[in-house]
Amino acid sequence: MENITEENVTTYINKTIKKNNPFLCELEKEARAEHIPVVHNEAGRFLAVLLSIIKPKKILEIGTAIGYSAILMHEACGGNVKITTIERDAEMIERAKKNLHTAGILKDVTILEGDAQDKIKEAEGDFDFVFIDAAKGQYMKFFEEVSKKVRPGSVIVTDNVLFMGKVAIPGLPPRKHRTIVVNLREYLDMLCTRDDLDTSILPLGDGMAITRIK
């Protein structure tokens, strides 16, 4: 994973962040070692503070991985929350279940296995908070389905929206990253121009978009 802010800024911010509980720290090390994408430290801290303020009762997460973010969000809500999370990788799901069990929160988490665009339709709304952290090129499609599962006042956080800063560089990137960059630009343009949405883009981690449904 790459940060889009200057290294000295990221280093300083990370020094100010309170440490996660020992189990989350262990999971983070595991994820970094195996190159499993989990939320950046500074972005995760922001997410936790945001959740402690909003205090949602029902969260929808797109992209479970090993359960790191679900555990972080559950803790940030003081345990008073139900989380539905979607993952298509069967191995990740098994690891997530084990980790959620170890964290003692499996009873509060429903894991839906399969393609997110399809599984969002099966999720039981209304959600007051959504965390999107999956296939970046599909964010627009995810949002279309998510918007049917939320209500006015709900908050949607989308991670990795600046894609190593390439989204903010004028022109088209090399063909290797072109589709993702173009799709992310279209997604952010939609979030920032629709009259029924309030959105702010933050240069945290790999970029986060915070959207409130009016």
C-alpha positions as YAML, in Angstrom:
chain: A
units: angstrom
residues:
- id: 1
  name: MET
  ca: [0.00, 0.00, 0.00]
- id: 2
  name: GLU
  ca: [1.16, 3.52, -0.74]
- id: 3
  name: ASN
  ca: [0.36, 6.76, 1.05]
- id: 4
  name: ILE
  ca: [-0.44, 9.87, -0.95]
- id: 5
  name: THR
  ca: [0.87, 12.34, 1.64]
- id: 6
  name: GLU
  ca: [4.53, 13.16, 2.18]
- id: 7
  name: GLU
  ca: [6.35, 10.52, 4.19]
- id: 8
  name: ASN
  ca: [7.29, 12.90, 7.01]
- id: 9
  name: VAL
  ca: [3.64, 13.94, 7.40]
- id: 10
  name: THR
  ca: [2.43, 10.34, 7.50]
- id: 11
  name: THR
  ca: [5.18, 9.38, 9.95]
- id: 12
  name: TYR
  ca: [4.28, 12.25, 12.27]
- id: 13
  name: ILE
  ca: [0.54, 11.51, 12.18]
- id: 14
  name: ASN
  ca: [1.14, 7.82, 12.89]
- id: 15
  name: LYS
  ca: [3.21, 8.77, 15.96]
- id: 16
  name: THR
  ca: [0.19, 10.62, 17.35]
- id: 17
  name: ILE
  ca: [-2.25, 7.74, 16.87]
- id: 18
  name: LYS
  ca: [-3.32, 5.71, 19.86]
- id: 19
  name: LYS
  ca: [-2.37, 2.07, 19.50]
- id: 20
  name: ASN
  ca: [-5.08, -0.42, 18.65]
- id: 21
  name: ASN
  ca: [-5.85, -3.21, 21.06]
- id: 22
  name: PRO
  ca: [-3.26, -6.05, 20.99]
- id: 23
  name: PHE
  ca: [-5.39, -8.33, 18.81]
- id: 24
  name: LEU
  ca: [-5.95, -5.65, 16.14]
- id: 25
  name: CYS
  ca: [-2.22, -4.88, 16.20]
- id: 26
  name: GLU
  ca: [-1.54, -8.57, 15.62]
- id: 27
  name: LEU
  ca: [-4.01, -8.69, 12.72]
- id: 28
  name: GLU
  ca: [-2.49, -5.60, 11.17]
- id: 29
  name: LYS
  ca: [1.00, -7.14, 11.23]
- id: 30
  name: GLU
  ca: [-0.40, -10.31, 9.70]
- id: 31
  name: ALA
  ca: [-2.12, -8.37, 6.92]
- id: 32
  name: ARG
  ca: [0.94, -6.25, 6.10]
- id: 33
  name: ALA
  ca: [3.19, -9.32, 6.01]
- id: 34
  name: GLU
  ca: [0.86, -11.12, 3.61]
- id: 35
  name: HIS
  ca: [0.01, -8.03, 1.54]
- id: 36
  name: ILE
  ca: [-3.65, -8.27, 2.48]
- id: 37
  name: PRO
  ca: [-5.22, -4.83, 2.03]
- id: 38
  name: VAL
  ca: [-6.45, -3.31, 5.29]
- id: 39
  name: VAL
  ca: [-7.19, 0.31, 6.07]
- id: 40
  name: HIS
  ca: [-4.16, 2.55, 6.65]
- id: 41
  name: ASN
  ca: [-3.45, 3.47, 10.27]
- id: 42
  name: GLU
  ca: [-4.32, 7.15, 9.97]
- id: 43
  name: ALA
  ca: [-7.43, 6.40, 7.90]
- id: 44
  name: GLY
  ca: [-8.47, 3.74, 10.39]
- id: 45
  name: ARG
  ca: [-8.12, 6.18, 13.26]
- id: 46
  name: PHE
  ca: [-10.25, 8.73, 11.44]
- id: 47
  name: LEU
  ca: [-12.84, 6.05, 10.74]
- id: 48
  name: ALA
  ca: [-12.92, 5.08, 14.43]
- id: 49
  name: VAL
  ca: [-13.36, 8.68, 15.61]
- id: 50
  name: LEU
  ca: [-16.07, 9.30, 13.01]
- id: 51
  name: LEU
  ca: [-17.97, 6.22, 14.15]
- id: 52
  name: SER
  ca: [-17.66, 7.22, 17.80]
- id: 53
  name: ILE
  ca: [-19.35, 10.50, 16.88]
- id: 54
  name: ILE
  ca: [-22.09, 9.11, 14.62]
- id: 55
  name: LYS
  ca: [-22.79, 6.05, 16.78]
- id: 56
  name: PRO
  ca: [-24.48, 4.01, 14.02]
- id: 57
  name: LYS
  ca: [-26.61, 0.99, 14.87]
- id: 58
  name: LYS
  ca: [-26.34, -0.81, 11.51]
- id: 59
  name: ILE
  ca: [-23.20, -0.87, 9.39]
- id: 60
  name: LEU
  ca: [-22.71, -2.31, 5.91]
- id: 61
  name: GLU
  ca: [-19.13, -3.11, 4.92]
- id: 62
  name: ILE
  ca: [-18.09, -4.02, 1.38]
- id: 63
  name: GLY
  ca: [-14.80, -5.89, 1.54]
- id: 64
  name: THR
  ca: [-14.32, -8.04, 4.65]
- id: 65
  name: ALA
  ca: [-10.81, -9.42, 4.03]
- id: 66
  name: ILE
  ca: [-9.65, -10.90, 7.36]
- id: 67
  name: GLY
  ca: [-12.14, -8.93, 9.45]
- id: 68
  name: TYR
  ca: [-9.78, -6.16, 10.56]
- id: 69
  name: SER
  ca: [-12.06, -3.23, 9.73]
- id: 70
  name: ALA
  ca: [-15.15, -4.95, 11.09]
- id: 71
  name: ILE
  ca: [-13.42, -5.43, 14.44]
- id: 72
  name: LEU
  ca: [-12.15, -1.84, 14.42]
- id: 73
  name: MET
  ca: [-15.62, -0.46, 13.63]
- id: 74
  name: HIS
  ca: [-17.36, -2.64, 16.19]
- id: 75
  name: GLU
  ca: [-14.96, -1.44, 18.89]
- id: 76
  name: ALA
  ca: [-15.34, 2.21, 17.83]
- id: 77
  name: CYS
  ca: [-19.12, 1.88, 18.26]
- id: 78
  name: GLY
  ca: [-18.70, 0.57, 21.77]
- id: 79
  name: GLY
  ca: [-20.00, -2.83, 20.71]
- id: 80
  name: ASN
  ca: [-23.51, -1.47, 20.30]
- id: 81
  name: VAL
  ca: [-23.82, -2.16, 16.56]
- id: 82
  name: LYS
  ca: [-24.73, -4.83, 14.02]
- id: 83
  name: ILE
  ca: [-22.45, -5.22, 11.01]
- id: 84
  name: THR
  ca: [-23.19, -6.85, 7.66]
- id: 85
  name: THR
  ca: [-20.01, -7.42, 5.65]
- id: 86
  name: ILE
  ca: [-19.53, -8.75, 2.12]
- id: 87
  name: GLU
  ca: [-16.60, -10.79, 0.80]
- id: 88
  name: ARG
  ca: [-16.21, -12.99, -2.28]
- id: 89
  name: ASP
  ca: [-12.99, -14.80, -1.31]
- id: 90
  name: ALA
  ca: [-13.89, -18.00, 0.58]
- id: 91
  name: GLU
  ca: [-10.46, -18.24, 2.25]
- id: 92
  name: MET
  ca: [-10.72, -14.67, 3.51]
- id: 93
  name: ILE
  ca: [-14.17, -15.42, 4.90]
- id: 94
  name: GLU
  ca: [-12.92, -18.37, 6.92]
- id: 95
  name: ARG
  ca: [-10.07, -16.31, 8.32]
- id: 96
  name: ALA
  ca: [-12.45, -13.45, 9.07]
- id: 97
  name: LYS
  ca: [-14.83, -15.76, 10.94]
- id: 98
  name: LYS
  ca: [-11.97, -17.06, 13.06]
- id: 99
  name: ASN
  ca: [-10.78, -13.54, 13.85]
- id: 100
  name: LEU
  ca: [-14.28, -12.25, 14.60]
- id: 101
  name: HIS
  ca: [-14.80, -15.21, 16.93]
- id: 102
  name: THR
  ca: [-11.50, -14.52, 18.71]
- id: 103
  name: ALA
  ca: [-12.52, -10.88, 19.08]
- id: 104
  name: GLY
  ca: [-15.81, -12.03, 20.58]
- id: 105
  name: ILE
  ca: [-18.01, -10.21, 18.07]
- id: 106
  name: LEU
  ca: [-19.04, -12.93, 15.61]
- id: 107
  name: LYS
  ca: [-22.59, -12.81, 16.99]
- id: 108
  name: ASP
  ca: [-22.86, -9.16, 15.86]
- id: 109
  name: VAL
  ca: [-21.50, -9.70, 12.35]
- id: 110
  name: THR
  ca: [-23.25, -11.21, 9.33]
- id: 111
  name: ILE
  ca: [-20.94, -12.24, 6.49]
- id: 112
  name: LEU
  ca: [-22.40, -12.47, 2.98]
- id: 113
  name: GLU
  ca: [-20.29, -14.47, 0.52]
- id: 114
  name: GLY
  ca: [-20.26, -13.52, -3.15]
- id: 115
  name: ASP
  ca: [-20.02, -10.62, -5.56]
- id: 116
  name: ALA
  ca: [-20.71, -7.37, -3.74]
- id: 117
  name: GLN
  ca: [-23.01, -5.93, -6.37]
- id: 118
  name: ASP
  ca: [-25.32, -8.92, -6.00]
- id: 119
  name: LYS
  ca: [-24.98, -9.37, -2.24]
- id: 120
  name: ILE
  ca: [-25.76, -5.74, -1.44]
- id: 121
  name: LYS
  ca: [-29.24, -6.47, -2.75]
- id: 122
  name: GLU
  ca: [-29.60, -9.24, -0.15]
- id: 123
  name: ALA
  ca: [-28.45, -7.10, 2.76]
- id: 124
  name: GLU
  ca: [-31.20, -6.03, 5.12]
- id: 125
  name: GLY
  ca: [-31.21, -2.19, 5.36]
- id: 126
  name: ASP
  ca: [-31.68, 0.54, 6.42]
- id: 127
  name: PHE
  ca: [-28.01, 1.12, 7.17]
- id: 128
  name: ASP
  ca: [-26.90, 4.32, 8.84]
- id: 129
  name: PHE
  ca: [-23.23, 3.79, 7.97]
- id: 130
  name: VAL
  ca: [-21.51, 2.14, 4.99]
- id: 131
  name: PHE
  ca: [-17.80, 1.43, 4.51]
- id: 132
  name: ILE
  ca: [-16.77, 0.64, 0.92]
- id: 133
  name: ASP
  ca: [-13.32, -0.91, 0.64]
- id: 134
  name: ALA
  ca: [-13.30, -3.41, -2.23]
- id: 135
  name: ALA
  ca: [-12.70, -3.45, -6.00]
- id: 136
  name: LYS
  ca: [-12.00, 0.21, -6.77]
- id: 137
  name: GLY
  ca: [-13.09, -0.01, -10.39]
- id: 138
  name: GLN
  ca: [-16.57, -1.08, -9.25]
- id: 139
  name: TYR
  ca: [-17.27, 1.71, -6.75]
- id: 140
  name: MET
  ca: [-19.93, 3.37, -8.92]
- id: 141
  name: LYS
  ca: [-21.87, 0.10, -9.23]
- id: 142
  name: PHE
  ca: [-21.55, -0.56, -5.50]
- id: 143
  name: PHE
  ca: [-22.83, 2.90, -4.69]
- id: 144
  name: GLU
  ca: [-25.87, 2.50, -6.92]
- id: 145
  name: GLU
  ca: [-26.93, -0.56, -4.92]
- id: 146
  name: VAL
  ca: [-25.87, 0.88, -1.55]
- id: 147
  name: SER
  ca: [-27.99, 4.00, -2.13]
- id: 148
  name: LYS
  ca: [-31.07, 1.77, -2.03]
- id: 149
  name: LYS
  ca: [-30.11, 0.48, 1.42]
- id: 150
  name: VAL
  ca: [-29.58, 3.76, 3.29]
- id: 151
  name: ARG
  ca: [-31.74, 6.64, 4.46]
- id: 152
  name: PRO
  ca: [-31.39, 10.43, 4.74]
- id: 153
  name: GLY
  ca: [-28.64, 11.20, 7.21]
- id: 154
  name: SER
  ca: [-26.71, 8.00, 6.55]
- id: 155
  name: VAL
  ca: [-22.96, 8.28, 6.00]
- id: 156
  name: ILE
  ca: [-20.95, 6.40, 3.37]
- id: 157
  name: VAL
  ca: [-17.16, 6.22, 3.59]
- id: 158
  name: THR
  ca: [-15.25, 5.06, 0.54]
- id: 159
  name: ASP
  ca: [-11.59, 4.10, 0.95]
- id: 160
  name: ASN
  ca: [-8.68, 4.25, -1.52]
- id: 161
  name: VAL
  ca: [-10.37, 6.79, -3.80]
- id: 162
  name: LEU
  ca: [-7.17, 8.58, -4.88]
- id: 163
  name: PHE
  ca: [-5.34, 5.39, -5.87]
- id: 164
  name: MET
  ca: [-1.72, 6.24, -5.00]
- id: 165
  name: GLY
  ca: [-2.45, 9.83, -6.00]
- id: 166
  name: LYS
  ca: [-2.89, 8.86, -9.66]
- id: 167
  name: VAL
  ca: [-6.50, 10.08, -9.69]
- id: 168
  name: ALA
  ca: [-5.29, 13.64, -9.01]
- id: 169
  name: ILE
  ca: [-2.61, 13.68, -11.73]
- id: 170
  name: PRO
  ca: [-3.89, 15.41, -14.89]
- id: 171
  name: GLY
  ca: [-4.27, 13.35, -18.02]
- id: 172
  name: LEU
  ca: [-4.48, 9.61, -18.43]
- id: 173
  name: PRO
  ca: [-2.20, 7.21, -16.55]
- id: 174
  name: PRO
  ca: [-0.41, 4.27, -18.21]
- id: 175
  name: ARG
  ca: [-2.79, 1.69, -19.64]
- id: 176
  name: LYS
  ca: [-2.14, -0.63, -16.67]
- id: 177
  name: HIS
  ca: [-4.07, 1.67, -14.31]
- id: 178
  name: ARG
  ca: [-6.23, 3.57, -16.77]
- id: 179
  name: THR
  ca: [-9.57, 1.87, -16.16]
- id: 180
  name: ILE
  ca: [-9.36, 2.17, -12.36]
- id: 181
  name: VAL
  ca: [-8.31, 5.83, -12.50]
- id: 182
  name: VAL
  ca: [-11.01, 6.80, -15.00]
- id: 183
  name: ASN
  ca: [-13.66, 4.95, -13.00]
- id: 184
  name: LEU
  ca: [-12.56, 6.56, -9.73]
- id: 185
  name: ARG
  ca: [-12.62, 10.03, -11.27]
- id: 186
  name: GLU
  ca: [-16.15, 9.44, -12.52]
- id: 187
  name: TYR
  ca: [-17.15, 8.11, -9.10]
- id: 188
  name: LEU
  ca: [-15.75, 11.11, -7.22]
- id: 189
  name: ASP
  ca: [-17.29, 13.52, -9.70]
- id: 190
  name: MET
  ca: [-20.67, 11.90, -9.06]
- id: 191
  name: LEU
  ca: [-20.25, 12.05, -5.28]
- id: 192
  name: CYS
  ca: [-19.26, 15.71, -5.37]
- id: 193
  name: THR
  ca: [-21.85, 17.02, -7.83]
- id: 194
  name: ARG
  ca: [-25.11, 15.26, -6.95]
- id: 195
  name: ASP
  ca: [-27.53, 17.59, -5.16]
- id: 196
  name: ASP
  ca: [-28.70, 14.84, -2.78]
- id: 197
  name: LEU
  ca: [-25.18, 14.17, -1.47]
- id: 198
  name: ASP
  ca: [-22.66, 16.06, 0.65]
- id: 199
  name: THR
  ca: [-19.11, 14.79, 0.07]
- id: 200
  name: SER
  ca: [-15.62, 15.64, 1.25]
- id: 201
  name: ILE
  ca: [-12.46, 14.00, -0.10]
- id: 202
  name: LEU
  ca: [-9.66, 13.59, 2.44]
- id: 203
  name: PRO
  ca: [-5.96, 12.88, 1.72]
- id: 204
  name: LEU
  ca: [-5.76, 10.13, 4.34]
- id: 205
  name: GLY
  ca: [-4.04, 6.85, 3.55]
- id: 206
  name: ASP
  ca: [-4.85, 6.29, -0.10]
- id: 207
  name: GLY
  ca: [-7.67, 8.84, -0.05]
- id: 208
  name: MET
  ca: [-11.09, 8.66, 1.62]
- id: 209
  name: ALA
  ca: [-14.42, 10.09, 0.51]
- id: 210
  name: ILE
  ca: [-16.96, 10.93, 3.23]
- id: 211
  name: THR
  ca: [-20.50, 11.20, 1.92]
- id: 212
  name: ARG
  ca: [-23.69, 12.13, 3.76]
- id: 213
  name: ILE
  ca: [-27.06, 11.33, 2.25]
- id: 214
  name: LYS
  ca: [-29.24, 14.45, 2.44]
...
